[in-house]
Amino acid sequence: MAIIAALLVVIAAAALATSVIQRQSVLADVLQIERNRAQADWLLRGGLDWSRVVLQMDAQNNPTTRRDGLWATPIADLPVGPSANPNQALFSGQIEDAQGKFNLYNLAKGGSVDARQLAALQSLLQWLSLDPGLAQDMAARVAAAQSIAGSPPQAVGLQGIGDLSALDGFTPEVIDALQPYLTYLPAVTPINVNTASAEVLGAVVGSLGLAGARELVAQRDRGQWFVNHGDFVNRVSRLGPGEAQRIAVRSDWFRVAGSVTVDGTIVSLRALLHRDKEGSSEARWIHYQ
């Protein structure tokens, strides 16, 4: 009995020791992940500051915002780890001209839907082989987030196209199809004709049509950039009412996306930057994942 009791004590002690070791191992893993996340956060902050510098340089050196600028060059798996092991941390990031897309904020003003902007969005959806009726739902959602005669809005403002997933008919497939062409910015903005796709350009400048927009974009992408507002107007045979005010050759709004991988831990960042006339950029919102 004494031997059996001793064996039971040894077994219990071994089980307890194993449990303690396992807990310590889990705690060590958690601490390692948290350390990697903290390091990745700081690296992403540095990447965001780099984005601000690049956009400021572009504003100082170029009167227009074009797709061949340094800001438009993506970064993939750039080693940013310590000098002893640079590959310990890898950074990837990209700056996107938000004014190269159709801004949903333009759909309504003071809670009232803009009929011309709604028609433009309907044309865009039709060219994307999507239901044009979705445009009315988006316009109603944008209008609901605006104040009417001093009364508070009925819905919170959007921050991105992904927020539309709460509406009927906006499946993940529809959202993915809309992402390259739509955006939501907290102000009325013109379309940058040096970065917009043919579909967006043709929808906003309805007198061009899709065929005319594709021809103009093909010329632009061969290096015939629009140097100013008048240059675009001169290349278009005619413009409809108000269309000249819907276009620009310089952008002030940019979306930044970046990710850092530290020892298998991945942290991502998304941000919306607004660039002022002097070229300085301010982050309107930042999200970490």
C-alpha positions, 0 to 999 in steps of 0.5 A, a space after each residue: 500500500 505504501 508503494 502504491 501510495 508513493 506511485 500515486 503521489 509521483 503520478 500526481 506530481 508529474 501530471 501537475 508539473 506537465 500542466 505547469 510546463 504546458 501553461 508556461 509554454 502557452 504563455 510564452 507563445 502568447 507573449 511572443 505573438 504580442 511582441 511580434 504584433 507590437 513590433 509590426 504596429 510600429 513598422 506599419 506606423 513607419 510605413 504610413 509616415 513613408 506614405 505621407 512623405 511620398 505623397 508630399 514629394 509628389 505634390 511638390 514635384 508634380 502639378 498632377 496626380 498620375 498613375 506613373 508616380 512614385 506613390 503608385 509603385 507597390 512594395 512587396 516583401 521588403 525586408 525591414 527586420 534588424 540588421 542581423 536578420 532583415 528577413 525576420 520582418 517583411 513589409 508590403 504596402 500600396 497607395 491607391 488614389 481614391 479619386 480614381 473611383 466613383 465617390 458614393 458621397 456624391 450621390 446625395 446632398 443634404 439628404 436628397 439624392 442627386 439625379 445626375 450622379 445616380 444616373 451615372 452610377 446606374 450606367 457604371 453598374 450596367 457596364 459591370 454587368 450588375 443590377 442597376 437597381 442597386 444604385 438606388 439602394 446605395 443612394 438611399 443609404 448615403 442620403 440617410 447618413 446626411 443631416 436634413 434641415 438640422 436634424 440628425 442623420 438616420 444612419 452612420 456614415 460609410 467608411 468603405 464599400 464593405 459597409 454596403 454588405 448590410 443592404 439586401 443584394 450586396 453579396 460578397 461577390 457583388 462587393 468584390 466586383 464593386 471594390 475596384 470602381 467605387 469608394 466612399 470619401 467624407 466630402 464631394 470630390 471630382 474624378 481624377 481623369 489621370 487615374 480613373 478607369 474607363 468605366 468610371 470615367 465614362 459614367 461620370 462624363 456621360 457624353 463620352 460613353 464607354 467606348 469614348 472613355 476607353 479610347 481616351 484612357 488608352 491614349 492616356 496610358 500610352 503616356 498622353 497624360 492630362 496636364 490640366 483641366 483644359 487639356 481634358 476639355 479640349 480632347 473631348 468633343 463635347 461635354 454635357 451640363 456640369 460634367 466639366 466640374 466633375 473632373 480634375 487632374 490632381 487628387 487629394 484623397 488616398 487609401 493606404 494598405 499595408 501589412 507586416 509579417 514578423 516571425 509568422 505573425 501578420 498585422 495589416 493596416 488600412 488608412 484614409 489620407 487627405 492631402 492639403 494644398 501644401 502636400 501635407 497628409 492627414 489620416 482621417 481614419 486608421 484600422 489595424 487587423 
